[in-house]
Amino acid sequence: MKKSYDKIREDIAKNNKDIIQFAAPLMWSHVEYANALIARFEADVKGSISYG
């Protein structure tokens, strides 16, 4: 997400862009959040299984 915002900032500074489109960075933040939730869920599931 930081990379996307840095690219937007660079484009605006070079006058290549005069509007901000932040759907892609917002999408990536949702993907990162979903991955974190999945990782936490998997850790919780593995921690609750008894192997002995």
Protein Blocks (a to p, Z undefined) as FASTA:
>chain_A
ZZmmmmmmmmmmnopacbdcfklmmmmmmmmmmmmmmmmmmmmmmmmpccZZ
